[in-house]
Amino acid sequence: MIVTLTANPSIDRTVNLPDPLRRGAVHRAETVLSQPGGKGVNVSRVIAAAGVETIAVLPGNDGDPLLRMLTDADIAHRPVPCPTPARTNLTVAERDGTTTKINEPGSSLSAECLAALANQLDELADKASWVVLSGSLPPAVPTDWYAYLLHRLRGVRIAVDTSDAPLLALAAELESAAPQLLKPNAEELAQLTHGDPAELEDPVAAARAASTLVARGVDAVLATLGAAGAVLVTADGAWHAAAPAITPRSTVGAGDSALAGYLLADLDGLDAPNRLRRAVAYGSAAAALPGTGLPGPHHTDPRAVAVTALETLHSR
């Protein structure tokens, strides 16, 4: 079972436009779709679509439309009652694959709500193959909360996918509480290693940067690089997977899908190159779907993903 935590869940509302978005203009949408969202929720949706058991832990109240959406989608979830409803995030999707996102900040969570979320993770951790801590933290939540959870959740494999202040707070604790898997994109990898995001879109440069995190205790770093594919670095080596040729329709959820693909491959007992292959197959499949659509196994083709060992990792 894979348990996901989404501290700042959302209802993701996607507006599909027939023409390019023009600032200040009036547009008529072709379609509008609302789906349960937040990075951890997205991971659970992909995991569930593959027929693997998953439970999404999140703040939520009876009558919250987000929880009804999860129930309708057959996504098992454990909501923790909190006084405020989920935020709504807006995605404007154009036909050429350009997506514009406007994310609400979310509502602050009380100390009692945070404690209840942590207790829920404690309860589920013993039954979990992985616990995924994913996404932003709501306003006023301590930026080191993910680091706190890593200290607290001993004995279970943890994957983390976050950014900005929570990511930097986690980085400060790596020597004492490193996750088994860290999934940054190029910009987040730059935040962690004080590099240049544009330079880290190069797979070899990204792998070198990721290797510094492995040296600090992270078991594996899966760095997603958009059209450049992804790299995976462990203590045993580094690999690059080139993204297959697709017609991009939306990048929303691509990173979450890549993380889910990696975890599914791990549950299947695949080696590191094939975990990376599955991750890129899922991330690319998500990018080929419209709006906030997320892939199932039938959308993916791992055989189309070429994986190369990066033997030049330590070369200068």
C-alpha positions as CSV (number, residue, x, y, z in Angstrom):
1,M,0.0,0.0,0.0
2,I,1.1,3.6,-0.7
3,V,0.0,6.3,1.7
4,T,0.0,9.9,0.5
5,L,-0.2,13.1,2.5
6,T,-1.6,16.2,1.0
7,A,-1.6,19.0,3.6
8,N,-2.9,21.6,1.1
9,P,-5.4,19.7,-1.2
10,S,-7.4,21.4,-3.8
11,I,-10.3,21.2,-6.3
12,D,-8.5,21.5,-9.6
13,R,-10.7,23.3,-12.1
14,T,-9.6,23.2,-15.7
15,V,-10.8,25.5,-18.4
16,N,-10.0,24.4,-21.9
17,L,-9.8,27.3,-24.5
18,P,-10.2,26.9,-28.3
19,D,-7.8,29.8,-28.9
20,P,-4.6,31.2,-27.3
21,L,-5.1,33.0,-24.0
22,R,-4.9,36.8,-24.4
23,R,-4.4,38.9,-21.4
24,G,-7.3,41.3,-20.9
25,A,-9.6,39.6,-23.5
26,V,-12.9,37.8,-23.0
27,H,-12.7,34.1,-23.8
28,R,-15.3,31.4,-24.1
29,A,-14.4,28.0,-22.8
30,E,-14.8,24.8,-24.8
31,T,-15.1,22.6,-21.7
32,V,-14.7,23.0,-17.9
33,L,-13.7,20.1,-15.6
34,S,-13.3,19.9,-11.9
35,Q,-11.3,17.1,-10.3
36,P,-9.7,16.3,-6.9
37,G,-6.2,17.7,-6.7
38,G,-3.1,18.4,-4.7
39,K,0.2,16.6,-5.4
40,G,-0.4,13.7,-3.0
41,V,-3.9,13.3,-4.2
42,N,-2.6,13.1,-7.7
43,V,-0.2,10.4,-6.8
44,S,-2.9,8.4,-5.2
45,R,-5.1,8.8,-8.3
46,V,-2.4,7.4,-10.5
47,I,-1.6,4.6,-8.1
48,A,-5.3,3.6,-7.8
49,A,-5.7,3.6,-11.6
50,A,-3.0,1.0,-11.7
51,G,-5.0,-1.2,-9.3
52,V,-2.6,-0.8,-6.4
53,E,-3.9,0.0,-2.9
54,T,-3.5,3.6,-1.8
55,I,-4.9,5.8,0.9
56,A,-4.8,9.6,0.7
57,V,-4.5,11.5,4.0
58,L,-5.7,15.1,3.9
59,P,-7.6,17.7,5.8
60,G,-11.3,17.7,5.0
61,N,-14.8,17.9,6.4
62,D,-18.1,16.1,5.8
63,G,-19.8,17.8,2.9
64,D,-16.6,19.1,1.4
65,P,-17.0,18.7,-2.4
66,L,-13.3,17.5,-2.6
67,L,-14.1,14.5,-0.4
68,R,-17.2,13.7,-2.6
69,M,-15.0,13.8,-5.7
70,L,-12.5,11.3,-4.1
71,T,-15.4,9.0,-3.1
72,D,-16.9,9.2,-6.6
73,A,-13.4,8.4,-8.1
74,D,-13.0,5.4,-5.7
75,I,-9.9,6.9,-4.1
76,A,-9.6,5.6,-0.5
77,H,-9.0,8.5,1.8
78,R,-8.7,9.4,5.5
79,P,-9.8,13.0,6.0
80,V,-8.9,14.8,9.2
81,P,-11.6,17.3,10.2
82,C,-10.3,20.9,9.9
83,P,-12.4,24.1,10.0
84,T,-11.8,25.3,6.5
85,P,-12.7,23.9,3.0
86,A,-10.2,22.9,0.3
87,R,-8.9,25.6,-2.0
88,T,-9.7,25.8,-5.7
89,N,-6.9,25.9,-8.2
90,L,-7.5,27.1,-11.8
91,T,-5.8,25.8,-14.9
92,V,-6.3,27.5,-18.2
93,A,-5.4,25.0,-21.0
94,E,-4.7,25.9,-24.6
95,R,-4.9,23.5,-27.5
96,D,-1.1,23.7,-28.1
97,G,-0.4,22.3,-24.6
98,T,0.3,25.7,-23.0
99,T,-1.1,25.7,-19.4
100,T,-1.5,28.7,-17.1
101,K,-2.1,27.9,-13.4
102,I,-3.5,30.1,-10.7
103,N,-3.3,28.4,-7.4
104,E,-5.0,29.7,-4.2
105,P,-2.8,29.7,-1.1
106,G,-5.1,27.5,0.9
107,S,-6.2,28.0,4.5
108,S,-4.0,27.7,7.6
109,L,-4.2,24.5,9.6
110,S,-4.4,24.6,13.4
111,A,-1.9,22.8,15.6
112,E,-4.6,20.3,16.4
113,C,-5.2,19.6,12.7
114,L,-1.5,19.1,12.1
115,A,-1.3,16.7,15.0
116,A,-4.3,14.7,13.8
117,L,-2.7,14.4,10.3
118,A,0.6,13.2,11.8
119,N,-1.3,10.7,14.0
120,Q,-3.2,9.4,10.9
121,L,0.2,8.8,9.2
122,D,1.4,7.0,12.3
123,E,-1.6,4.7,12.2
124,L,-1.1,3.8,8.5
125,A,2.7,3.7,8.3
126,D,3.1,0.2,9.6
127,K,0.9,-1.1,6.7
128,A,2.6,1.0,4.0
129,S,5.3,0.2,1.5
130,W,5.8,4.0,1.0
131,V,4.6,7.2,2.6
132,V,4.5,10.1,0.2
133,L,4.8,13.7,1.6
134,S,3.8,15.9,-1.3
135,G,3.0,19.4,-2.3
136,S,3.0,22.8,-0.7
137,L,2.2,23.6,2.9
138,P,-0.8,25.9,3.8
139,P,0.0,29.4,5.1
140,A,1.3,29.6,8.7
141,V,2.2,25.9,8.8
142,P,5.8,25.6,10.1
143,T,8.1,25.3,7.1
144,D,10.0,22.4,8.8
145,W,6.8,20.3,9.2
146,Y,7.9,17.8,6.6
147,A,11.3,17.5,8.3
148,Y,9.5,16.9,11.6
149,L,7.5,14.1,10.0
150,L,10.6,12.5,8.7
151,H,12.0,12.4,12.2
152,R,8.7,11.0,13.5
153,L,8.0,8.4,10.8
154,R,10.9,6.0,11.4
155,G,11.0,2.5,9.9
156,V,8.9,3.3,6.7
157,R,10.2,4.4,3.3
158,I,9.3,8.0,2.6
159,A,9.2,9.9,-0.7
160,V,9.1,13.7,-0.6
161,D,8.1,16.1,-3.4
162,T,7.9,19.7,-2.4
163,S,9.5,23.1,-3.1
164,D,10.5,26.5,-1.8
165,A,10.7,27.0,2.0
166,P,9.5,23.5,3.0
167,L,12.1,22.0,0.7
168,L,14.9,24.1,2.1
169,A,13.9,23.3,5.6
170,L,14.0,19.6,4.7
171,A,17.5,20.1,3.1
172,A,18.8,21.5,6.4
173,E,17.9,18.2,8.1
174,L,19.1,15.7,5.5
175,E,22.0,14.4,7.7
176,S,19.6,13.3,10.4
177,A,16.4,12.7,8.6
178,A,16.9,12.0,4.9
179,P,14.0,10.6,2.8
180,Q,14.5,7.4,0.8
181,L,13.3,9.2,-2.3
182,L,13.4,12.9,-3.2
183,K,11.7,14.0,-6.4
184,P,12.7,17.6,-7.4
185,N,12.3,19.2,-10.8
186,A,15.2,21.3,-12.2
187,E,14.2,24.4,-10.4
188,E,13.8,22.6,-7.1
189,L,17.1,20.8,-7.6
190,A,18.7,24.2,-8.0
191,Q,17.1,25.4,-4.8
192,L,18.6,22.4,-3.0
193,T,22.1,22.7,-4.5
194,H,22.3,26.5,-5.2
195,G,22.7,25.8,-8.9
196,D,21.3,27.4,-12.0
197,P,17.9,25.9,-13.0
198,A,18.6,26.4,-16.7
199,E,22.0,24.5,-16.4
200,L,20.4,21.7,-14.4
201,E,18.1,20.9,-17.3
202,D,21.2,19.2,-18.7
203,P,21.0,15.5,-17.5
204,V,24.7,15.2,-16.6
205,A,24.6,18.5,-14.7
206,A,21.4,17.4,-12.9
207,A,22.9,14.1,-12.0
208,R,26.0,15.7,-10.6
209,A,23.9,18.0,-8.5
210,A,21.6,15.1,-7.3
211,S,24.7,13.1,-6.3
212,T,25.5,15.7,-3.6
213,L,22.1,14.9,-2.0
214,V,22.8,11.2,-2.1
215,A,26.1,11.9,-0.4
216,R,24.1,13.6,2.4
217,G,21.9,10.5,3.0
218,V,19.1,10.5,0.4
219,D,18.8,7.0,-1.0
220,A,17.6,8.0,-4.4
221,V,17.0,11.3,-6.2
222,L,14.6,11.3,-9.1
223,A,15.0,14.6,-10.9
224,T,12.4,15.4,-13.6
225,L,13.6,17.6,-16.4
226,G,10.5,18.2,-18.5
227,A,11.2,17.6,-22.2
228,A,14.7,16.4,-21.3
229,G,13.3,13.4,-19.5
230,A,14.6,12.6,-16.0
231,V,17.7,11.4,-14.1
232,L,17.9,8.9,-11.3
233,V,20.9,9.0,-8.9
234,T,21.5,6.4,-6.2
235,A,24.7,5.3,-4.3
236,D,25.1,2.6,-7.0
237,G,25.0,4.9,-10.1
238,A,23.2,7.5,-12.2
239,W,21.0,7.1,-15.2
240,H,19.2,9.3,-17.7
241,A,15.9,8.5,-19.4
242,A,15.0,10.5,-22.5
243,A,11.3,11.5,-22.8
244,P,9.5,9.7,-25.7
245,A,8.1,11.8,-28.5
246,I,4.6,13.1,-27.6
247,T,2.3,15.9,-28.5
248,P,2.2,17.8,-25.2
249,R,-1.2,18.9,-24.1
250,S,-0.7,19.8,-20.4
251,T,2.2,19.6,-17.9
252,V,-0.2,19.6,-14.9
253,G,0.4,16.4,-12.9
254,A,3.3,15.2,-15.0
255,G,5.7,15.2,-12.0
256,D,3.2,13.6,-9.7
257,S,2.6,10.9,-12.3
258,A,6.4,10.3,-12.7
259,L,6.7,9.8,-8.9
260,A,3.7,7.4,-9.0
261,G,5.3,5.5,-11.9
262,Y,8.6,5.1,-10.0
263,L,6.8,3.8,-6.9
264,L,4.7,1.4,-8.9
265,A,7.9,0.1,-10.5
266,D,9.5,-0.3,-7.1
267,L,6.6,-2.3,-5.8
268,D,7.1,-4.6,-8.9
269,G,10.7,-5.2,-7.8
270,L,12.3,-3.4,-10.8
271,D,15.9,-2.3,-10.8
272,A,16.9,1.4,-10.8
273,P,17.0,1.9,-14.6
274,N,13.6,0.3,-15.0
275,R,12.2,2.3,-12.1
276,L,13.4,5.4,-14.0
277,R,12.0,4.1,-17.3
278,R,8.5,3.6,-15.7
279,A,8.7,7.1,-14.1
280,V,9.3,8.8,-17.4
281,A,6.7,6.7,-19.2
282,Y,4.1,7.9,-16.7
283,G,5.2,11.5,-16.7
284,S,5.2,11.7,-20.5
285,A,1.8,10.1,-20.6
286,A,0.4,12.7,-18.2
287,A,1.9,15.5,-20.4
288,A,0.1,14.0,-23.4
289,L,-3.3,14.1,-21.6
290,P,-5.5,17.3,-21.6
291,G,-6.0,19.5,-18.5
292,T,-5.5,17.7,-15.2
293,G,-6.0,14.2,-16.7
294,L,-3.8,11.6,-15.1
295,P,-2.6,8.4,-16.7
296,G,-3.4,4.7,-16.1
297,P,-1.1,1.9,-17.2
298,H,-2.9,1.7,-20.6
299,H,-1.6,5.3,-21.4
300,T,2.0,4.4,-20.9
301,D,4.7,2.7,-23.0
302,P,7.9,2.1,-21.0
303,R,9.4,0.4,-24.0
304,A,9.5,3.8,-25.8
305,V,11.7,5.2,-23.0
306,A,15.5,5.0,-23.6
307,V,17.6,4.8,-20.5
308,T,21.4,5.5,-20.5
309,A,23.9,5.0,-17.7
310,L,25.7,8.3,-16.9
311,E,29.3,7.1,-16.5
312,T,30.6,10.7,-16.9
313,L,28.9,11.7,-13.6
314,H,32.2,12.5,-11.8
315,S,34.1,13.8,-14.8
316,R,35.1,17.4,-15.0
